[in-house]
Amino acid sequence: MAAGFFLYGFWALHSGNARTSILDVQASSSELDWNAVAISADRVIVAGPRWTGSHGPSVAILTKQGALQAFPTVEWNSWKPGLDATKHFVNVNALHIDPEGALWVVDTGTPQFGGPTLVNGPKLVRLDPQTGNVLRIYALGPDVAPRGSYIDDIRFNGPHAYLTDAGKGAILVLDIATGVCRRVLDGVPATQARPGRPIVMEGDVVRTSNGAPLLVNADPLEVSPDGRFLYFGPLEGPWSKVPTALLDNPATPAATLAASVEPWADLPPIGGSAMDEQGALYFTVLKDKTVYRRDPDGRITPLVSDDRLNWADAPFLTHDGQLWLPVAQLNRLPQFQQGRSRVALPFLLLSMKVRPGRYGRAAPTTERGIRSGG
């Protein structure tokens, strides 16, 4: 098939012929190691970081004809050393749809894993997901994305957007209207990975090229449905919460903001998360390749375990209860396997129904012997 890519179930779902299996394979690719997905109307948009060695575009539309179509243009996806990073994707790590339906692309600006950021590289690009028109580019200068940073993911709360820095460990607060971005909670314990909580996958601790355990600072984040709290944590956990009223106020002293951080949920290392309108958190545990739901009362329920969920990364939850899961297999990349790739092609894009309707809740499934998390 074209571009080494196959698309399976999305248009069937949107034509009223939804499949009923627990995990549906929506697409597969041998060209793009996707770790991000966003759904807008009838469009499926995927993205992956450059350092994985993928040959496909950084951001792409999955077409009905079975192709990866560079989005918004080929030029945006054609960065090479020496080119201006302002209007090229250098290293995309996340996609998200804002409340107005616009697509946000998070560009870390770091071509190599653990490498330095490029001048004008770190940025947010807001686009119309249907036309591809670039609505605004938010530059993230060295004051908010210093050397060693890795801007990871984004969530929205009224006039503000929040981002995590998985490299140095901090929260970024963006005023969407003015474009002013502030770096807060920089280096506080809640944004830092703890060495005693290793990432274990397929029986081994995930290690960097120098043999040290991989540590990922502030990474997952969600906003409470009422907008009062930001939940966040390092990839390895645990999660904390901070009042957004203090977070949003530039006059809040750094010490006051740090003192307002409280424990929220002691979750193990996860690939990514999504939160619904009632505050239920859906997350993928790396160690046991399982999707879980954490209810607002703290109760945690396993939903499905599957060997294909190998580093299932940032999920995307649609309003009709479809949880989309890009499977990145990051732990199998050469960077974490002494230079030898253990990736099992193709990369999969999976989905599952996690609730029967917008305000419903799904019962757990026992497909393939669910195990408890941790």
QUILINBEL-V107459 format. One record per residue. N is the residue number from 1. RES is the residue in three letters. PHI is phi in radians with two decimals (* if undefined). PSI is psi as a letter, one per 30 degrees, with the letter a starting at -180 (none if undefined). D_FIRST is the distance of its C-alpha to the first C-alpha in Angstrom with 1 decimal. Layout:
N&RES&PHI&PSI&D_FIRST  N&RES&PHI&PSI&D_FIRST
//
This chain:
1&MET&*&l&0.0  2&ALA&-1.03&k&3.8  3&ALA&1.07&g&6.5  4&GLY&1.07&h&5.7  5&PHE&-2.42&k&6.3  6&PHE&-2.25&k&6.9  7&LEU&-2.07&k&9.9  8&TYR&-1.94&d&12.4  9&GLY&-1.89&f&16.0  10&PHE&-1.11&e&17.3  11&TRP&-1.27&f&17.5  12&ALA&-1.16&e&19.0  13&LEU&-1.07&e&21.5  14&HIS&-1.53&f&22.5  15&SER&-1.83&g&22.8  16&GLY&1.58&g&25.5  17&ASN&-1.99&h&23.6  18&ALA&-1.08&k&23.5  19&ARG&-1.38&l&22.6  20&THR&-1.98&f&25.6  21&SER&-1.23&l&24.6  22&ILE&-1.13&e&26.0  23&LEU&-2.00&j&22.9  24&ASP&-1.69&k&19.7  25&VAL&-1.45&j&16.3  26&GLN&-1.50&e&15.2  27&ALA&-2.86&l&12.2  28&SER&-2.54&l&11.1  29&SER&-2.67&k&10.2  30&SER&-1.79&g&11.1  31&GLU&-1.91&e&11.9  32&LEU&-2.22&k&14.5  33&ASP&-1.48&i&17.4  34&TRP&-1.41&k&18.3  35&ASN&-2.19&g&21.9  36&ALA&-2.62&k&22.4  37&VAL&-2.58&k&21.2  38&ALA&-2.49&k&23.0  39&ILE&-1.99&k&22.8  40&SER&-2.37&j&24.4  41&ALA&0.92&c&24.7  42&ASP&-1.72&g&21.2  43&ARG&-1.91&k&19.6  44&VAL&-1.90&k&18.1  45&ILE&-2.03&k&18.8  46&VAL&-2.20&l&18.2  47&ALA&-2.69&l&19.8  48&GLY&-2.68&l&20.6  49&PRO&-1.29&l&23.4  50&ARG&-1.18&e&23.3  51&TRP&-1.22&f&25.3  52&THR&-1.29&f&22.6  53&GLY&1.53&g&21.1  54&SER&-1.09&k&17.7  55&HIS&-1.73&f&16.0  56&GLY&-1.50&a&14.6  57&PRO&-1.17&l&17.0  58&SER&-1.21&e&19.9  59&VAL&-2.24&k&19.5  60&ALA&-2.59&l&16.5  61&ILE&-1.59&k&15.8  62&LEU&-1.52&j&13.0  63&THR&-1.53&l&12.1  64&LYS&-1.19&f&11.9  65&GLN&-1.50&g&9.0  66&GLY&1.45&h&6.8  67&ALA&-2.35&l&8.0  68&LEU&-1.67&j&10.9  69&GLN&-1.81&j&13.7  70&ALA&-0.93&k&16.8  71&PHE&-2.34&k&19.8  72&PRO&-1.39&f&22.4  73&THR&-2.54&l&21.8  74&VAL&-1.10&e&20.3  75&GLU&-1.06&e&23.9  76&TRP&-1.05&f&24.5  77&ASN&-1.73&g&21.7  78&SER&-2.01&h&23.0  79&TRP&-1.13&k&26.1  80&LYS&-2.42&l&27.5  81&PRO&-0.91&k&30.9  82&GLY&1.79&f&33.5  83&LEU&-1.44&l&31.9  84&ASP&-1.10&k&33.6  85&ALA&-1.40&f&32.2  86&THR&-1.06&e&33.6  87&LYS&-2.14&h&30.7  88&HIS&-2.38&k&27.8  89&PHE&-1.36&j&26.2  90&VAL&-1.55&e&27.6  91&ASN&-2.74&j&26.6  92&VAL&-1.46&k&25.5  93&ASN&-2.05&f&26.6  94&ALA&-2.72&l&26.7  95&LEU&-2.22&k&25.9  96&HIS&-2.76&l&28.2  97&ILE&-1.81&k&29.2  98&ASP&-1.49&l&32.9  99&PRO&-1.04&f&35.3  100&GLU&-1.59&g&34.9  101&GLY&1.60&g&31.1  102&ALA&-1.44&l&30.4  103&LEU&-1.63&k&27.8  104&TRP&-1.96&k&29.3  105&VAL&-1.93&k&27.5  106&VAL&-1.70&j&29.5  107&ASP&-1.89&j&29.4  108&THR&-1.19&f&31.5  109&GLY&1.28&g&32.0  110&THR&-2.08&j&31.8  111&PRO&-1.09&e&29.3  112&GLN&-1.98&k&30.2  113&PHE&-1.07&k&30.8  114&GLY&1.36&g&34.6  115&GLY&-1.51&l&35.0  116&PRO&-1.31&l&37.1  117&THR&-1.39&k&36.1  118&LEU&-1.45&l&35.8  119&VAL&-1.08&k&38.2  120&ASN&1.17&g&36.8  121&GLY&-1.36&e&33.8  122&PRO&-1.16&k&34.4  123&LYS&-2.89&l&33.9  124&LEU&-2.05&k&32.7  125&VAL&-2.07&j&30.7  126&ARG&-1.76&k&31.1  127&LEU&-2.26&l&28.7  128&ASP&-1.40&j&28.3  129&PRO&-1.21&f&25.0  130&GLN&-1.57&e&24.6  131&THR&-1.71&f&25.6  132&GLY&1.45&g&25.0  133&ASN&-1.10&k&28.7  134&VAL&-1.39&j&30.2  135&LEU&-1.49&e&33.3  136&ARG&-2.98&k&34.9  137&ILE&-2.02&k&34.6  138&TYR&-1.84&j&36.8  139&ALA&-1.30&k&37.8  140&LEU&-1.95&j&38.7  141&GLY&-1.27&l&41.4  142&PRO&-1.13&f&42.9  143&ASP&-1.26&f&45.4  144&VAL&-1.96&f&42.8  145&ALA&-2.24&i&40.0  146&PRO&-1.26&l&42.2  147&ARG&-0.96&k&41.2  148&GLY&1.66&f&39.6  149&SER&-1.39&l&38.3  150&TYR&-2.56&j&34.7  151&ILE&-1.16&k&34.4  152&ASP&-1.84&e&32.3  153&ASP&-2.65&l&32.0  154&ILE&-2.50&k&33.6  155&ARG&-2.45&l&35.3  156&PHE&-2.15&k&37.5  157&ASN&-2.68&j&41.1  158&GLY&1.06&b&42.7  159&PRO&-1.41&g&43.4  160&HIS&-2.09&l&42.1  161&ALA&-2.15&k&39.0  162&TYR&-2.07&k&39.1  163&LEU&-2.34&l&37.1  164&THR&-1.90&k&37.3  165&ASP&-1.89&j&37.7  166&ALA&-1.40&f&36.3  167&GLY&-1.42&d&37.6  168&LYS&-1.69&f&41.3  169&GLY&1.53&j&41.7  170&ALA&-2.98&l&42.7  171&ILE&-1.98&k&42.0  172&LEU&-1.88&k&41.4  173&VAL&-2.07&j&42.8  174&LEU&-1.86&k&41.6  175&ASP&-1.45&j&43.6  176&ILE&-1.11&e&40.9  177&ALA&-1.26&e&43.3  178&THR&-1.52&f&45.0  179&GLY&1.45&g&42.3  180&VAL&-1.28&k&44.8  181&CYS&-2.14&k&43.4  182&ARG&-2.11&k&45.6  183&ARG&-1.81&k&45.1  184&VAL&-2.28&l&46.9  185&LEU&0.88&h&47.5  186&ASP&-1.25&j&46.7  187&GLY&1.39&g&47.3  188&VAL&-1.24&l&48.9  189&PRO&-0.94&e&48.4  190&ALA&-1.16&f&46.2  191&THR&-1.75&g&43.5  192&GLN&-1.93&k&43.7  193&ALA&-1.21&k&41.9  194&ARG&-1.78&k&44.4  195&PRO&-1.00&f&44.3  196&GLY&-1.41&g&45.4  197&ARG&-2.17&i&42.2  198&PRO&-1.20&l&39.5  199&ILE&-1.50&j&35.9  200&VAL&-1.96&k&35.3  201&MET&-2.43&k&31.9  202&GLU&0.90&h&31.3  203&GLY&1.48&f&35.0  204&ASP&-2.22&k&35.3  205&VAL&-1.24&k&36.5  206&VAL&-1.27&k&33.8  207&ARG&-2.16&l&35.4  208&THR&-1.38&a&34.9  209&SER&-1.13&f&34.9  210&ASN&-1.59&g&38.7  211&GLY&1.56&f&38.9  212&ALA&-1.39&k&40.2  213&PRO&-1.00&k&38.8  214&LEU&-1.17&k&36.3  215&LEU&-2.06&k&38.2  216&VAL&-2.13&j&36.5  217&ASN&-1.30&a&39.0  218&ALA&-0.73&k&38.8  219&ASP&-2.37&d&35.3  220&PRO&-1.28&l&34.8  221&LEU&-2.74&l&36.8  222&GLU&-2.59&l&37.4  223&VAL&-1.90&k&40.0  224&SER&-1.06&l&42.2  225&PRO&-0.97&e&41.9  226&ASP&-1.50&f&45.4  227&GLY&1.34&g&44.5  228&ARG&-1.46&f&47.5  229&PHE&-2.33&k&45.8  230&LEU&-1.80&k&43.0  231&TYR&-1.75&k&41.8  232&PHE&-2.81&l&40.4  233&GLY&-3.13&l&40.4  234&PRO&-1.15&l&39.0  235&LEU&-0.98&e&35.9  236&GLU&-1.37&f&38.2  237&GLY&1.35&l&40.4  238&PRO&-1.39&l&42.9  239&TRP&-1.62&l&42.4  240&SER&-2.18&l&45.2  241&LYS&-2.37&l&46.1  242&VAL&-2.47&k&47.9  243&PRO&-1.14&k&49.4  244&THR&-1.21&f&47.5  245&ALA&-1.06&e&50.8  246&LEU&-1.34&e&51.8  247&LEU&-1.09&e&48.4  248&ASP&-1.35&f&48.3  249&ASN&-1.56&j&51.8  250&PRO&-1.09&f&52.1  251&ALA&-1.46&f&55.7  252&THR&-1.14&k&55.1  253&PRO&-1.06&k&56.5  254&ALA&-1.00&e&54.0  255&ALA&-1.17&e&56.4  256&THR&-1.14&e&56.5  257&LEU&-1.11&e&52.8  258&ALA&-1.08&e&52.4  259&ALA&-1.23&f&55.2  260&SER&-1.46&f&53.5  261&VAL&-1.27&k&50.4  262&GLU&-2.25&l&50.6  263&PRO&-1.09&k&48.7  264&TRP&-2.17&e&46.2  265&ALA&-2.60&k&44.0  266&ASP&-1.60&i&43.9  267&LEU&-1.66&l&40.2  268&PRO&-1.33&l&38.6  269&PRO&-0.98&k&35.8  270&ILE&-2.19&l&32.9  271&GLY&-1.46&e&29.4  272&GLY&3.11&l&30.0  273&SER&-2.59&l&31.6  274&ALA&-2.61&k&31.8  275&MET&-2.09&k&35.1  276&ASP&-1.59&a&35.7  277&GLU&-1.20&f&38.5  278&GLN&-1.68&f&40.9  279&GLY&1.61&g&40.5  280&ALA&-1.30&k&38.5  281&LEU&-1.79&k&36.4  282&TYR&-1.80&k&33.1  283&PHE&-2.58&l&32.2  284&THR&-1.94&j&30.3  285&VAL&-1.48&k&32.5  286&LEU&-1.19&e&31.0  287&LYS&-1.10&e&33.3  288&ASP&-1.93&g&32.6  289&LYS&0.91&h&29.1  290&THR&-2.28&k&30.6  291&VAL&-1.67&k&30.5  292&TYR&-2.10&l&34.1  293&ARG&-2.13&k&36.0  294&ARG&-1.87&j&39.3  295&ASP&-1.34&l&41.5  296&PRO&-1.00&f&44.0  297&ASP&-1.46&g&46.8  298&GLY&1.64&f&45.2  299&ARG&-1.23&k&44.0  300&ILE&-2.01&k&40.8  301&THR&-2.17&k&38.7  302&PRO&-1.26&k&35.6  303&LEU&-1.81&e&32.9  304&VAL&-2.80&k&30.2  305&SER&-2.03&k&29.7  306&ASP&-2.81&k&26.5  307&ASP&-1.08&f&25.5  308&ARG&-1.27&f&22.1  309&LEU&-1.45&h&24.1  310&ASN&-1.62&j&24.5  311&TRP&0.95&h&25.7  312&ALA&-1.21&j&24.4  313&ASP&-1.63&a&25.3  314&ALA&-0.75&j&26.6  315&PRO&-1.28&l&26.1  316&PHE&-2.20&k&26.0  317&LEU&-1.85&j&28.2  318&THR&-1.47&l&27.9  319&HIS&-1.16&f&31.1  320&ASP&-1.65&g&30.2  321&GLY&1.50&g&30.0  322&GLN&-1.65&k&26.3  323&LEU&-1.73&j&26.0  324&TRP&-1.67&k&22.7  325&LEU&-2.29&j&22.4  326&PRO&-1.34&k&20.2  327&VAL&-1.76&j&20.4  328&ALA&-1.68&f&21.0  329&GLN&0.92&h&22.6  330&LEU&-1.04&e&24.9  331&ASN&-1.15&f&27.5  332&ARG&-1.62&f&25.3  333&LEU&-1.25&l&24.8  334&PRO&-0.99&e&26.9  335&GLN&-1.04&f&29.4  336&PHE&-2.04&g&30.5  337&GLN&-2.33&h&30.1  338&GLN&0.91&h&32.5  339&GLY&1.48&f&29.8  340&ARG&-1.98&k&27.5  341&SER&-1.31&k&24.1  342&ARG&-2.05&g&23.9  343&VAL&-1.13&k&20.7  344&ALA&-1.79&j&18.6  345&LEU&-1.30&l&14.9  346&PRO&-1.52&l&12.9  347&PHE&-1.32&k&15.0  348&LEU&-1.90&k&15.5  349&LEU&-2.06&j&16.6  350&LEU&-1.87&l&19.1  351&SER&-2.58&l&21.7  352&MET&-2.67&l&24.9  353&LYS&-1.50&j&27.8  354&VAL&-1.80&f&30.8  355&ARG&-2.77&k&33.3  356&PRO&-1.25&f&33.8  357&GLY&-2.80&a&34.6  358&ARG&-1.05&e&35.4  359&TYR&-2.02&g&38.7  360&GLY&-1.62&a&38.1  361&ARG&-2.57&k&37.5  362&ALA&-1.50&k&35.3  363&ALA&-1.45&k&36.9  364&PRO&-1.17&l&35.7  365&THR&-1.91&l&33.6  366&THR&-1.99&g&34.3  367&GLU&-1.08&k&30.9  368&ARG&0.95&h&31.1  369&GLY&0.84&i&34.5  370&ILE&-1.11&k&34.8  371&ARG&-1.97&l&36.9  372&SER&-1.27&l&39.1  373&GLY&-1.31&l&38.1  374&GLY&1.83&none&39.6
//
